[in-house]
Amino acid sequence: MPHLKGKVTAVFFAFLFLLTACNDTAYTPKPRGYFLVKFPERKYRTFDMPGYPYTFEYPAYANVVKDTSFFGEKPENPYWINIDFPSLNGKIYLSYKIIGTGNNFRKLADDAFKMTYKHTYKAAYIDENVIRTPNQVSGTFYEVGGNAASAKQFFATDSTRHFLRGALYFDVTPNADSLAPVYKFLEQDMWHMVETLRWR
């Protein structure tokens, strides 16, 4: 009888252990997931509007839209445009300035630098890459790491007459992890625009 009583006690405790083990309420977080982005086939067409002081190739899956407002004010000349990517919810803002009185090259380059480095408080890093093409185009391409509002920016110039600044923005809250594939995809398009840029 004591032998049977010991077996019953052992079975009871084993059952109790299994019962409490099954009711474990410890939370295991799932890894964060992001939407899979399907990218369009990479093709380019030429922006070559009469009267504009520049021409370049831009993605066929984008639309060129004339910029009519700069922070609620009219742009200083009619050559400001946006490259809109409706399927990716992003836009490259292109602002053009004529180098001359009031807009000397050093001031414009400093302004582009300051506008990029305004993102420092959110940036993990800022890399500067030299732009130099056979088409008399030089400048700097900025890669801003972290959750900055604009992760890809550049300025391109001939340093005597033309100055073009570009900045990529998305209509979403900045998140470097979720936007990383889109940044990488559009960075190649931005470099293509710069490398095919010609002045008139």
C-alpha positions in Angstrom: 0.0 0.0 0.0 2.8 2.5 0.8 4.3 1.6 -2.6 1.0 2.5 -4.3 0.7 5.7 -2.3 4.1 6.8 -3.5 3.2 6.1 -7.2 0.0 8.1 -6.8 1.9 11.0 -5.3 4.5 10.9 -8.1 1.8 10.9 -10.8 0.0 13.7 -9.1 3.1 15.9 -9.0 3.9 15.0 -12.6 0.4 16.0 -13.7 0.6 19.2 -11.6 4.0 20.1 -13.3 2.6 19.5 -16.8 -0.5 21.5 -16.0 1.5 24.6 -14.8 4.0 24.2 -17.7 1.2 24.5 -20.2 -0.2 27.7 -18.7 3.1 29.6 -19.1 2.1 33.2 -19.8 5.6 34.4 -20.8 5.4 36.6 -23.9 7.8 36.0 -26.7 7.8 39.0 -29.1 7.6 38.3 -32.8 10.3 39.9 -35.0 9.2 43.0 -36.8 8.0 42.4 -40.3 7.6 44.9 -43.2 5.6 44.9 -46.4 7.3 43.3 -49.4 7.9 46.0 -52.0 7.6 45.0 -55.6 9.9 47.2 -57.6 9.2 48.2 -61.2 11.5 47.2 -64.1 14.3 49.8 -64.4 13.9 51.9 -67.5 14.6 55.6 -68.2 13.3 58.4 -70.4 14.7 61.9 -71.0 13.5 65.1 -69.4 14.2 67.6 -72.2 11.6 70.4 -71.8 12.1 73.5 -74.0 13.4 76.5 -72.1 14.8 74.5 -69.2 18.5 75.1 -68.5 19.2 71.3 -67.9 18.3 67.9 -69.2 18.7 64.4 -67.7 17.3 60.9 -67.8 14.8 59.9 -65.1 12.9 56.7 -64.4 10.0 55.7 -66.7 7.9 54.8 -63.6 8.1 58.4 -62.3 6.3 61.6 -63.2 7.8 65.0 -63.6 5.6 67.7 -61.9 6.4 71.4 -61.9 6.9 72.7 -58.4 4.6 75.7 -57.8 5.2 76.2 -54.1 8.2 76.3 -51.8 7.1 76.3 -48.2 4.0 78.3 -49.3 6.0 80.7 -51.4 6.6 80.8 -55.1 9.9 79.3 -56.2 12.5 81.9 -57.3 12.5 80.7 -60.9 10.3 78.4 -63.1 12.8 75.5 -63.3 11.9 73.8 -60.0 10.4 70.4 -60.5 9.6 67.2 -58.6 10.2 63.6 -59.7 7.2 61.8 -58.3 7.1 58.0 -57.6 3.4 57.3 -57.0 3.9 53.5 -56.6 6.7 54.0 -54.0 5.1 57.0 -52.2 8.2 59.1 -52.7 9.4 62.3 -54.4 12.7 63.8 -55.4 12.5 67.6 -55.0 14.7 69.4 -57.5 15.5 73.1 -57.0 17.5 75.0 -59.6 19.4 78.3 -58.9 21.3 80.5 -61.3 24.8 81.3 -60.0 25.3 85.1 -60.0 24.7 88.1 -57.8 23.2 87.1 -54.5 23.6 83.4 -55.4 27.4 82.9 -55.5 28.7 79.4 -55.8 30.2 79.3 -52.2 26.9 80.4 -50.6 24.8 77.9 -52.6 27.2 75.0 -51.7 27.2 76.0 -48.0 23.3 76.2 -48.0 23.1 72.7 -49.5 25.6 71.4 -46.9 23.6 73.1 -44.1 20.3 71.7 -45.3 21.7 68.2 -45.4 23.3 68.5 -41.9 20.0 69.8 -40.4 19.2 66.0 -40.3 22.1 65.4 -37.9 19.9 65.0 -34.8 18.1 62.0 -36.4 21.1 60.7 -38.5 23.2 57.8 -37.6 25.8 59.0 -40.1 26.2 61.2 -43.1 28.5 60.1 -46.0 29.6 62.5 -48.7 30.4 61.2 -52.2 32.0 63.3 -54.9 30.1 63.9 -58.1 32.2 64.4 -61.2 31.0 63.6 -64.8 32.3 64.3 -68.3 29.4 66.7 -68.8 30.9 69.5 -66.7 28.9 68.4 -63.7 30.4 68.2 -60.2 29.0 68.3 -56.7 28.3 66.1 -53.7 25.9 63.2 -53.1 24.9 62.8 -49.5 23.8 59.5 -47.9 22.1 60.1 -44.5 21.8 57.1 -42.3 19.2 56.5 -39.6 15.6 57.8 -39.4 16.2 61.2 -41.1 13.4 62.7 -43.2 15.6 62.7 -46.3 18.2 59.9 -46.6 19.5 60.8 -50.1 20.4 64.3 -51.3 22.8 65.9 -53.7 23.8 69.1 -55.3 25.2 69.3 -58.9 26.8 72.3 -60.5 29.2 73.7 -63.2 30.3 76.2 -60.5 29.9 79.2 -62.8 26.2 79.3 -63.9 24.1 76.3 -62.9 23.2 74.9 -59.5 20.8 72.0 -59.0 19.9 70.5 -55.6 17.9 67.2 -55.2 16.4 65.7 -52.0 14.4 62.4 -51.7 11.4 62.4 -49.3 8.7 59.9 -48.6 5.1 60.6 -47.5 5.5 58.3 -44.5 7.1 58.5 -41.1 10.9 57.9 -41.6 11.9 54.4 -40.7 15.4 53.4 -41.9 14.7 49.7 -41.6 11.4 49.5 -43.5 12.5 52.1 -46.2 16.0 50.6 -46.7 15.1 48.6 -49.8 13.3 51.6 -51.4 16.2 53.9 -50.6 18.7 51.5 -52.2 16.5 51.2 -55.3 16.0 54.9 -55.8 19.6 55.8 -54.9 20.6 54.1 -58.2 18.0 56.2 -60.1 19.3 59.4 -58.4 22.9 58.6 -59.4 21.6 57.9 -63.0 20.0 61.3 -63.1 23.2 63.0 -62.0 25.4 61.1 -64.4 23.1 62.0 -67.3 22.7 65.6 -66.3 23.7 68.1 -68.9 23.5 71.9 -68.9 22.2 74.2 -71.6 
